[in-house]
C-alpha cells in the first residue's frame, strides 16, 4: 500500500448536483468525464479535502458505511486506481 497523499489533478473540475458529483478532466485532447454517487462521492470529498492517503480514505469509509475493511479496501483501491489511470487524481 502506498502512504502517498492523494490529490485532485490540477485540470480536474468538479461540481455537485444533488447527490452526484460530476468530474471533468480537461487536459489533453479527450476530456475525461465521470459521474460519482454514494461511496464514490464520499471518496472524492475525502480526496478533495487534501492530505488523505489511501489508507486514511479506506479507514473513513469503513467507519461511515456498513462495509468490512477487506471489501472497502478492494473497492476503494480499484476506484482510486481508475481515477489515477484517467489522470483525474494523482498520488504522491
Order of alpha helices (4+ residues) and beta strands (2+ residues): beta-beta-beta-beta-alpha-beta-alpha-alpha-beta
